Amino acid sequence: MSDQPHRSRKPGKPYRRPQKDPVRILAFEALRAVDERDAYANLVLPPLLRKAREKEGPDKFDGRDAALATELVYGTLRRQGTYDAVISACVDRPLREVDPPVLDVLSLGVHQLLGTRIPSHAAVSASVELARVVLGDGRAKFVNAVLRKVAAHDLDEWLEKVAPPYDDDPEDHLAVVHSHPRWVVSALWDSLGGGRAGIEELLAADNERPEVTLVARPGRATTEELLREEASVAGRWSPYAVRLTEGGEPGAIDAVRDGRAGVQDEGSQLVALALANAPLDGSDALWLDGCAGPGGKAALLAALAAERGAALLASEKQPHRAGLVAKALAGNPGPYQVIAADGTRPPWRPGSFDRVLMDVPCTGLGALRRRPEARWRRRPEDLDGFGPLQRGLLRTALESVRVGGVVGYATCSPHLAETRAVVSDILKQYPEAELIDARPLLPGVPELGDGPDIQLWPHLHGTDAMYLALIKKTG
């Protein structure tokens, strides 16, 4: 794979077949899958990378090629809003009238020009060559013309041209500069409580590539074992976390391959730890994870429960996700059970559990670093669909826990409509339940807010934006 430009065709020169670049073809195929099938890049990319390695061979498609393909896909998706604004300034028609495959090639080219260190001439040439392969010569000329206009300015100069001044329209300015939909900017700003510095830092953090974080499942693996891996450092907050500072392939690590460790964001680990350490009255023998898929929190909870002689019931509505939970828990040192059940119509008796976790389905706005396409896929009206489900699941949790027990309501979204609004509404219906302060349960973790609930942030904690409220059933 080379980023060197191809020589232009001279008059009278025989037709030259377009040169196939496996890295950029792979990146284009991934973007098409995201657009056409509503796929997620983190699920589409690994099989495409494996296929490319098998087809091209390790000498023609190596680790550097895989890294470049990954950067092209994720970088293009993260900065899509900014790049759309730039492309709009360089074409003579609305973007909706540009064929989606052409727009994907253009976006890949713009990312190479404005978001990487690839030389401009190489970025344009490689993108035009890609267009010739996947679009044909006619549309390749259009790609060439647009990208040459883009190449006339760097990113800062383009932002000066396409983003409205902050003083005129703060939300639209931030939306263009930091590549988030305006409604998401507004929602995140509300959750932060105002101030320009915080929202700029958060939006910028959403556009950073997150480190891979591992969890050493207690009783099965240790952080010391994981820290023997190359380019690994201890987690910031969780005693079970290890970060891979240079990416790395988790599947190549013995403990991960064996299921003794897993890939799990540190924010997710902290939610499980806080629930496990929350004070309760009476017995501590039976725990419930009521929305257990795909199994990361359930595996950590089951291991923590086993250390105390407690058992975990992991329930997941979707059978295929329940299968993932079972795989994550296989080999747990203590008793556990995995079932496929609807958490809003539970098969267990009320008051059965000492500790209950409900990590509810949500918009996923807290994990935009990992799933950048979600910011473009979600709509404000999605909140209306999730709200009743979130409230129903929290009701189930409160009915499932015994008096003196503790419920953890968690969500990977900082949107107030999915966090405090849900908790406030349900507590009004349950006077026999009260919030407890979750902050002391995460010792050493700074800037947890005014409490009693917890909101983690990418820019403050290096985690996904996980939310947790702990509720004790008092009567």
N, C-alpha and C positions, 0 to 999 in steps of 0.2 A: 504494500500500500504506500502510495506516495502522494504528497501534497504539491508536487511540482506541476506547473501548468503544462498542458499539451501545446505543441506548436500549432499555430493557426493554419488553416487550409489556404494554400496559395492558388491563384488562378490557374486553371488547367490541371491541377493536381487531382489524381484519382480519388474517388470517394473513400473516406477513411471511416471504418466502423467505430462507433463510440466505444471508449475504453470503459470496461466494467470495473467499478471500484467497490469491492465487497463491503467495505465499512459504510460507505454512504448509501449503498443500496439497502443494507440492513437497517440503517437509521430511518430511511424513507419507509420501508415496510412496517417498522414499528409505529411510526406516526400514522400511517394509514389504518393500522389495526385499532389504534386509539380513537381515531376519528370515525371509522366506519362501523366498528363493532362495540364501541363504548368500552373497549378493553382498558386495562390498567398497564402502564409501562412496566411496572415491577413484575407483572406476570407474563407479559409478552416478550420482554427482552431476553431472559435467560434461555428459553428454547431457541430463539433466533441466533443467539451467540453460539450455542452448542452446534446448531445446524451449520453455521458458517465455519466453525473449526473443523467439523467433519468433512465438509465439502472442499474447503481450500487447503486444509492441512495446517499443522502448527507452524510450518516455516513461512506460510503466506498469510496466516491470520493468527497473530500472537497476542500476548497480553496487552501490548500497547494499542493494537487495533481494537481489542475489546473495550479498553478504557476510552478510546476516542469515540467509538460508536455509542457507548453509554453516555458520555458527555454531550454528544450531539443530540441525543434523544431527550435527556432530562433538561439540558440547558435550553433547548428550543421550547419545550413544554412550559418550563418555568417562566420564560420571558415572552411568551406568546402575545400577551397584551401589548407590551412595548413594541415588539416586532411588527404586529399588525398595524400599529399607528405609523411606524416608519414606512412600511410597504404602502399603506394608503396614501402617503405623501408622494409616492413615486409611481403610482399608476393612475390612469385616466378613467377609472371606473370604480364603483363601490366594491369592497372586498367580497361581498356576497355574490358578485357576478364573476369572480375569479374561480375557476374550477378548483375544488379542494386539493387534488393531487398537485396542481401547479403551485398552490399556496403552500403546501408542505415543502416542496423543493425550495421555494423562495425563502421560507422561514428557516430551513436548514442553512441556506446560504447566508442569510442575514446574521444568524447566530455565529457562524464562522467569521464573518466580517467584524461584528461588533462585540462578540462575547468570548472570543478565543484569541490565541496568539498566532493563528495561522495567517501567513502573509496575504494581503488583500488579493494580489493577482492569483495566488494559488486557490484561495477561497472561491473566487469568481469562476476560475477555470474548472475546478472540480465540480462546482454546482451546475455549470452549463453541461459538462460531460454527463453528470447524473441525469439531467433533464433530457439529454439526447437518448439515453438508455431507456428511461421509464416514461417519457412523454412524447418523444419524437423531435425531429429537427425544427419543425415550425415553432412549437412552444418553447423550445430551447432558446430560440432567438429572443423571445419575450423575456425569459428568465435572465438572459445576458444583459438586456437593456435595463431592466429594473435593478439588478445587482450592481451595475456600473454606477447608477445614480446613488445607490446606498453607499457604495465605497467612497464617495466623494467627501463623507464626513465621518467622524468617529462617534461613539455612543453619546458622549456628553453634548456634542454639537447637535446631534439629532434630538436629544431630549429638550434642548433649548427651543428647537423648532416645533416639536409635536406636543409637548406637555403644556397645558395652560399654566400661567403663573400661580404659584401657591396662594398669593394674596387674593387672587380673583376667584379661585375655586380649589380650596385645599384638598377635598376628597378626590376630585378628578385629577389634580396634579399628582397626588400620591398613587392613584390607580395606574396612570401611564408610566410614571417613573419606576415604580416597583412592581408593575405587572400583576395587579390583582383587580378583579372586578370591583367597581365602585361600591356595590352593596356590601361586599366583604370588607373593604377598607372601613366603611362606616360601622359595621358590626364589631370589628376588632377594636376600633377606636373607642366605642362605647364600653367594651369589656375592660379595656385598660384604664378607663376613667379620664381620658383627655390628655393633652400635652403632645406637642409635635415630636419631641425626641423619642419618646417611647414607641409611638406608632411607626416612625421611620426605622427604628432598630428592629422592631418585630417583623415588618414587611421585608426588610433586608435579610433577616435570618431565615424567613420562609424561602428565600431564593438561594440559600447556601446548601451545598450537598451535605447531608447529615452523615456523621460517622456511623459505622456499623457497631451496635452495642450488643454484647452477649450477656446472658444470665447463667451463672453456675447454679444449677438446681440443688438445693441443700440435701445432703445425704447421698448425692450421686456424683457431684463434681465440686471442685473448689476453685476459687479465683486464682489460687497459686498455680493450679494446673493450667488455666487459661492464660495466665500471664507469661507462661513459658513460650507462648506463640509469638512469632515475629511481629514487631510493630504493635504491641499491645500494651495498654496502660490501664490502671485501675479506674473504675467509674468514679464520677464526681460525688455521688450521693448514696447510691445503693451499695451495701456491703457485698452484694452478689454480682455486681456489674463489672464488666471488662470492655474497654473500647478498643476497636481496631483502628489505629490512627491513619493507616494508609489504605483503607478499604478492605482488601483481603477477601478471600472466598470462604465464608463460614462453613460451607459444606465440605471443605478440605480438612477441617479440624475434627479430630477423632471424637471428642466429647460431644460436639454438635451432631455429628453423623450417628452417634450411638444414642442420642436423645437425652444424654445426661446434662447437657447444656443446650441453650437455644438462643435464637436471635430475638431480643426483646428490648424495646426502648426503655431507657431508665425511668421515664415518667410512668410507664406502665408498671414497672417493678415497684416504684414508690407507692402507687395506689394499693397494690396487694399488701405491701409491708404495713402501711398505715392501718388497713382493716385488720390484719392479723395481730397487730400490737394494741389495738384499741381496748380500753378497759371495759369489762363487762361484769355483771353480777351472776354468780352461780357457775353452772357447768360450762365446759368448753370442749364438747365432744363431737359435734356435728356441724359442718360448714356447708354452705351452698354457694356455688357460682351459677347464677341464674341465666346469664347470657354468655356462655363459656367459649363460644367459637371465636377465633380458631384455636385457642388453647394456651396461649402464653401465660396469662394471669392464672388460669386454672392449674397449670403445671407448677407454678411457684407456690400458689396457695396449698396445693396438695402436699408439696414437700414440707412446707412450714407446718401444716397440720400434722403430718406424720411425726415430726419432732416432738409433738406434744401428746401423741397418742390419739389424735382426733382423726376423723374421716371427712372426706370431701365428696359431695354430690355435685357433679358438673352437668348442667342441663343446657342444651342447645336446640333451638327449634328446627333448624335445617339439618336433615340427616347427613348430608355430605360434610357439613361443618362439624357435626358431632363426631364424624369419623376422624377429622383432623384433631379434635380434642382428645379422642381415645389414643391417637398416635402420640400426642404430646405427653400424655400421662403414663404411657406404657413403661413399666419398670419403676414406677413410683414406690418408695420404700414402705409406705403405709397404705391403709385401706382407702379405696375410692370407688366411685361408680360413675359411669357416663351414660346419660340417657338423652334421647331426642324427644323434647317436649316443648309445648308452647308456654312461655313464661307468664302469659296473661291468663292461662287456664291450667294452672299447675296440677300435677297428679299427686302431689304430696299434701299431707295434712297441715292446716294452719298451726303456727307456733312450733314447728318441728326443729328449727335450727338455732344455733347459738350465734353464728356469724353468717351474714348474707352479703354477697357482692352482686350488684346489678350494674354492669358496664353496658349501658344501653346503646342501641343503634342510634346513629346521629349523622349530621352532615359531614363529619370528618374534617372540619375546618382547622382542627388542631394538628393535623398531620400533613399539611400542604408541602412541607419539605420532602416528604416521602412519596406523596401522590400528587404531583403538581397539576395533573390534568383535572383533579377534583375541583379546583377553583373555577374552572371554565364550565364544568359540567353541572355544578350545583346552581340552584335558583332560590330566591327568597321564599318562594311558595313551598319549597321542600320542607321548611320548618313546620308548616301546617300539617304535613303528613307525619312527621316524626313526633310532634307534640303529644297527641293522644296515646301513642305507643309508649313513649317515655313515662308518661304519668301512670299508665296502666301497669307497667313493669315495676315502678317504685311502689305502687299500692301492693302488688304481689309480694315484694320484698318485705314490706312492713307487716303484712299478714303472715308471712312465712316464718318470721323470727319470733322467738319466745320473749316474754317479758323479762327485761334485764339484758337481752341480747342487743347486738349492734348490726346495723345495715350500712353498707357503703354504696352510695349512688355515684357512679363514675361515668364520664363521657369524654371522648376525644374531640371535644369542641369547646371553645371558650365563649361561644355565642350565649348571651344572657338568656335568650329564649329556651335554650337547651340545658341550662345549668341552674342558676338561682331561681328563675321563674318556675321551673318544674318543682323544685324542692319546696319553695314557698307555697305553691298551690296545694301540694299534697299534705304538707304539715298543717294547713288550715283544716283539713279533713280528719287529721289524726292528732287530737289534743293529747293523747297518751304517748306521744313521741316528741323528742327534743333533739336539737342539734348539739353535738359535742365538739369541742375544739380539736381539729385534726392537726393543727400546726405542731404541737409538742411531739407528735408521733413521727415527725421527720426531723430529728435533731441534726443540726448543721446545715440544713437547707435554708438559704436566705430568701428574703423578699417574697414571703408567702401571703402578704396582704393582711387585711384587718381581721380575717377569720370570721366565724369559726370554720368555714370551708376553705378549700385550697384550690388555687389556680396556678398551674405551672406554665412556663412560657419558654419558647425556643431561645429568645434573646437574653433571658435572665438565667435560665437553668440548663440550657443546651438539650432540653427534652422536647417531646411533643407537648402541645398545649393541653395537657390532661387536667380535668376538673374532678374534685372529690368532695363530697359532703358525707359526714358520718352522723348517723342518727341512732339514738338509743331509744329502745322501746321501754317506757316507764310504767305502763299500766295496760 
